[in-house]
Amino acid sequence: MTRSRSLLRSAIVLLSACALILSGCGSSGKEASGTNDTASKKSAIKQQSYFIFDTIVTVKIYDERADQKQFKDIENLLNEIDSRLNRTKDTSELAKIHAASGKESVTVTPESFDLIAKSLDYAKRTEGRFDPTVGPIVDLWNIGHENAKVPNPDKLAQTLKLVNYKDVTLDPAKHAIKLNREGMELDMGSIGKGYAADRIADYLRNNGFPSAIIDLGGNIFAVGAKPGGSDWTIGVQDPDETRGNQIGKMKVQDKTIVTSGVYERYFVENGKHYHHILDPATGYPVDNGLSSVTIVTNSSTDADALSTSLFALGVEKGLKFVEEDPNVEAIFITTDHKVYCTSGIKEIFELTNDKYKIVN
């Protein structure tokens, strides 16, 4: 028997999203009539939700001046990113690169080229523990969809031969990309949502909206500070529970908080849990005793890639990797409820769940 949790969650979330989308923009609280108080106007919440990237994207702008134009611009921005990076769309740049694999290079937009180059840099820095060429094995598992299943071992071993970031050739002068072996396929699923969050944050800042919360299926960007200058309070998900249950909280300003965990997308077959974070070396879900990794930093693109990278690296190597960057903090949660923190995060993170214990 195979059971997929993400499908049920997606259905529930999609219904919720429809309600939000239909409601349009609205203030979260009652405003006094006839007032010109700037603080009051800045604290009004306008929000909109979108279903894209197989998840719900919710943008809350803490400013009365926000209207449908901003939310329409954000929708257009998301659709533009999806049109380039959704490998299931035949017209996308990723699909065109896949179609030309083993044959010729494909010229892409500078934005797509830079993102793919960044993902390959992470692959190099992690010695392949993060690898954007996992597309073929992602398709085999199909985790997050109704027919997710454990692949035939021989088929998986054969397909795994197509996974190797070293078989991607970049031509920066032409913004051209070639997959050197026929059948190879790029998958930006471990970096794309972060990239989208950065683009939305940049749009809001450039248009004079300094306070916002961007949520892409749990990938959070807390833009600026709360109206009035105070910190945002962001919860850290309990990987053993449904979304909304926390192990702790942190106070941040203008930071992104991104988590990769075994609870996000998975299925159960014959009593065994199979999550979506695949090991490029074995083709199977990473199995190293971790439940989740949370990243706190300035760039959501980097946070997205790092959360997957550190999860694959494991606690010891992951901590060593992330401590080399003073602008990045991380929380590792193990299956036996131990919490490992980087040195800097202890200043902003408070553990509130007594099932868990910080051990370093």
C-alpha positions in Angstrom: 0.0 0.0 0.0 1.3 3.5 -0.9 0.1 6.6 0.8 1.1 10.2 -0.1 0.7 12.8 2.5 1.5 15.8 0.3 -1.5 15.2 -1.9 -3.9 15.5 0.9 -2.1 18.5 2.3 -2.1 20.2 -1.1 -5.8 19.6 -1.5 -6.5 21.2 1.9 -4.1 24.1 1.3 -5.5 24.7 -2.2 -9.0 25.1 -0.9 -7.7 27.6 1.7 -5.8 29.4 -1.0 -8.8 29.7 -3.2 -10.6 31.4 -0.3 -7.7 33.8 0.2 -7.5 34.6 -3.5 -11.2 35.2 -3.8 -11.0 37.5 -0.9 -8.5 39.7 -2.6 -6.6 42.4 -0.7 -7.8 43.3 2.7 -6.7 44.9 5.9 -6.2 42.7 8.9 -7.6 45.2 11.3 -10.1 48.0 11.7 -8.8 51.5 10.9 -10.1 54.7 12.4 -11.8 56.8 9.8 -10.4 60.2 8.9 -7.0 59.6 10.3 -3.7 60.4 8.5 -1.6 58.6 11.0 1.4 57.2 9.1 2.1 54.4 11.5 -1.5 53.2 11.3 -1.3 53.1 7.5 2.0 51.3 7.5 0.7 48.6 9.9 -2.4 47.7 7.8 -1.9 44.3 6.3 -2.7 43.6 2.7 -2.3 40.0 1.4 -2.7 37.8 -1.5 -2.1 34.1 -2.2 -1.2 32.2 -5.3 -1.0 28.5 -6.2 2.3 28.0 -8.2 5.4 25.8 -8.0 3.1 23.1 -6.6 2.7 25.1 -3.4 0.9 28.1 -1.9 2.7 31.4 -2.1 1.3 34.0 0.3 2.5 37.6 0.3 1.6 40.0 3.2 2.4 43.6 2.8 2.3 45.7 5.9 1.3 49.0 4.3 -2.1 50.5 3.5 -0.8 51.8 0.2 -0.5 48.3 -1.3 -3.2 47.5 -3.8 -4.1 45.1 -6.6 -1.3 46.5 -8.8 1.4 45.2 -6.5 -0.2 41.8 -6.2 -0.8 41.6 -10.0 2.9 42.5 -10.5 3.9 39.8 -8.1 1.7 37.3 -9.9 3.3 38.2 -13.2 6.7 37.8 -11.7 5.9 34.4 -10.4 4.4 33.3 -13.7 7.5 34.5 -15.5 9.8 32.5 -13.2 7.6 29.4 -13.6 7.6 29.8 -17.4 11.5 29.6 -17.4 12.1 27.1 -14.6 9.2 24.6 -14.6 10.7 21.6 -16.3 7.3 20.0 -16.8 6.4 22.8 -19.2 7.6 22.0 -22.8 8.2 25.6 -23.5 10.4 26.3 -20.4 14.1 26.8 -20.6 14.7 23.8 -18.5 12.6 21.6 -20.8 14.5 22.9 -23.8 17.9 22.1 -22.1 16.6 18.6 -21.4 15.4 18.1 -25.0 18.9 19.1 -26.3 20.8 16.9 -23.8 23.6 15.0 -25.3 23.3 17.1 -28.5 23.8 20.8 -28.2 23.8 23.8 -25.9 20.8 26.0 -25.3 21.0 29.7 -24.7 18.9 30.9 -21.8 18.1 34.2 -20.1 20.9 35.7 -18.0 18.7 35.2 -14.9 18.2 31.4 -15.5 21.9 31.0 -16.4 23.0 32.6 -13.2 20.7 30.5 -11.1 21.8 27.3 -12.7 25.4 28.3 -12.3 24.8 29.0 -8.6 23.2 25.5 -8.2 26.2 23.9 -9.9 28.6 25.9 -7.6 26.8 24.4 -4.6 27.2 21.0 -6.2 30.9 21.5 -6.5 31.2 22.9 -2.9 29.3 20.0 -1.4 31.1 17.4 -3.6 27.8 16.4 -5.2 25.7 16.1 -2.1 23.6 18.8 -3.7 23.2 18.1 -7.4 20.7 19.9 -9.7 21.0 17.1 -12.3 18.7 14.9 -10.1 15.8 15.4 -12.5 15.7 11.8 -13.9 15.6 10.2 -10.4 13.1 12.7 -9.1 10.8 11.6 -12.0 11.3 7.9 -11.1 10.2 8.4 -7.4 7.5 11.0 -8.3 7.2 12.0 -4.6 4.4 14.4 -4.0 2.2 12.9 -6.6 -0.5 10.3 -6.5 1.6 7.5 -8.2 4.7 7.9 -6.0 6.4 4.6 -5.5 9.8 3.0 -4.8 11.5 2.5 -8.2 12.7 -0.8 -9.5 16.3 -1.1 -8.2 17.8 -1.9 -11.7 15.9 1.0 -13.3 17.1 3.3 -10.5 20.7 2.2 -10.9 20.5 2.7 -14.6 18.9 6.2 -14.3 21.4 7.2 -11.6 24.1 7.2 -14.3 22.5 10.4 -15.7 23.0 12.2 -12.4 26.4 14.1 -12.4 26.8 17.8 -12.1 30.2 17.5 -13.7 28.5 16.6 -17.0 27.0 20.1 -17.4 28.9 22.6 -19.6 28.4 26.3 -19.1 29.2 29.0 -21.6 29.0 32.3 -19.6 29.7 34.5 -22.7 26.6 33.1 -24.5 24.6 32.2 -21.4 24.4 28.7 -22.9 24.0 25.4 -21.1 24.7 21.9 -22.3 23.9 18.6 -20.6 26.6 16.4 -22.0 24.7 13.1 -21.8 21.4 12.3 -23.5 18.6 12.0 -21.0 20.1 14.3 -18.3 17.7 16.8 -16.8 18.1 19.7 -14.5 15.7 20.2 -11.5 15.6 23.6 -9.8 13.3 22.4 -7.0 15.9 22.8 -4.3 16.7 26.4 -5.2 13.8 27.8 -7.2 11.4 28.8 -4.4 14.2 30.7 -2.7 15.0 32.5 -5.9 11.3 33.5 -6.3 11.2 34.8 -2.7 14.3 37.0 -3.4 12.7 38.4 -6.5 9.5 39.3 -4.6 11.5 40.9 -1.8 13.5 42.9 -4.3 10.3 44.1 -6.0 8.7 45.2 -2.7 11.8 47.1 -1.6 12.2 48.8 -4.9 8.6 49.9 -4.9 8.7 51.4 -1.4 7.3 48.6 0.7 9.8 47.9 3.5 7.8 45.6 5.7 6.4 42.3 4.4 6.2 38.5 5.0 6.7 36.3 2.0 5.8 32.6 2.5 6.4 30.0 -0.2 5.1 26.8 1.3 7.0 27.4 4.5 10.0 29.2 3.0 9.8 32.5 4.7 11.3 35.9 3.9 10.7 38.5 6.6 11.3 41.7 4.7 12.7 44.6 6.7 11.3 45.1 10.2 7.7 45.1 11.5 6.0 48.5 11.2 7.4 50.6 14.0 10.8 48.9 13.8 10.4 45.8 16.0 11.5 42.3 15.1 9.5 39.6 13.4 8.9 36.5 15.4 9.2 33.4 13.2 8.4 29.8 14.4 10.6 26.8 13.6 8.5 23.8 12.6 8.3 20.6 14.7 9.2 17.9 12.1 7.1 15.4 14.0 3.9 17.4 13.8 1.7 19.0 11.2 2.6 22.5 9.9 2.0 25.2 12.5 3.4 23.2 15.5 6.8 24.6 16.6 9.9 23.6 18.5 10.8 27.2 19.0 10.9 30.7 17.7 13.3 33.3 16.6 13.3 37.1 16.3 14.7 38.5 13.0 14.8 41.6 10.8 15.2 41.4 7.0 16.1 37.7 7.0 15.0 34.6 5.2 14.2 31.4 7.1 14.1 28.2 5.0 13.7 24.6 6.1 14.2 21.3 4.4 12.6 18.3 6.3 11.3 14.8 6.0 7.8 15.9 6.7 7.4 18.2 3.7 6.7 15.7 0.9 6.8 12.0 1.4 4.9 8.7 0.9 4.6 5.5 2.9 5.0 2.1 1.2 4.8 -1.1 3.1 5.1 0.8 6.3 8.3 2.6 5.3 8.6 6.4 5.1 10.2 7.8 1.9 10.8 11.6 1.9 11.7 13.8 -1.1 15.3 14.7 -0.3 17.2 12.3 -2.6 20.8 11.3 -2.2 22.5 11.8 -5.6 25.0 9.1 -4.8 22.5 6.3 -4.0 19.3 7.5 -5.7 17.4 6.9 -2.4 16.1 9.4 0.2 18.9 10.7 2.4 19.0 8.6 5.6 21.4 10.1 8.2 19.3 10.6 11.3 18.1 14.2 10.4 14.5 15.3 10.5 15.1 18.9 9.3 17.5 21.7 8.7 16.6 25.3 9.0 18.7 28.1 7.5 18.7 31.8 8.5 20.5 34.2 6.2 20.1 37.2 3.9 19.5 35.5 0.5 16.6 33.1 0.1 18.2 31.6 -3.0 21.2 30.6 -0.9 19.0 29.5 2.0 17.0 27.1 -0.2 20.1 25.5 -1.6 21.8 25.4 1.8 18.9 23.7 3.6 19.1 20.8 1.1 22.9 20.8 1.0 23.3 20.7 4.8 20.5 18.0 5.2 22.4 15.8 2.7 25.8 16.5 4.4 24.5 15.6 7.8 25.1 17.2 11.2 28.9 17.0 11.5 29.8 18.0 8.0 26.9 20.4 7.7 27.9 22.3 10.8 31.4 22.6 9.6 30.3 23.7 6.1 27.9 26.4 7.4 30.2 27.8 10.2 32.6 28.9 7.4 30.1 31.6 6.4 29.5 34.3 9.0 26.3 35.4 7.3 24.5 32.1 7.6 23.1 30.4 10.7 21.4 26.9 10.9 19.4 24.6 13.1 19.7 20.8 12.7 17.0 18.6 14.2 17.6 14.9 14.5 15.0 12.0 14.5 15.8 11.5 18.2 14.9 15.1 19.1 18.3 16.5 19.5 18.9 20.1 18.3 22.3 21.3 17.0 22.7 25.1 16.4 25.4 27.2 14.8 27.1 29.6 17.2 25.3 32.8 16.1 21.7 31.5 16.1 21.7 30.9 19.8 21.4 34.7 20.2 18.1 34.9 18.3 16.5 31.4 18.8 14.5 30.2 21.8 13.6 26.6 22.2 10.0 26.3 23.5 9.3 22.6 23.1 10.4 20.3 25.9 10.5 17.3 23.7 13.7 18.7 22.1 17.1 19.5 23.6 19.9 21.7 22.3 23.0 19.5 22.6 25.9 21.7 21.4 
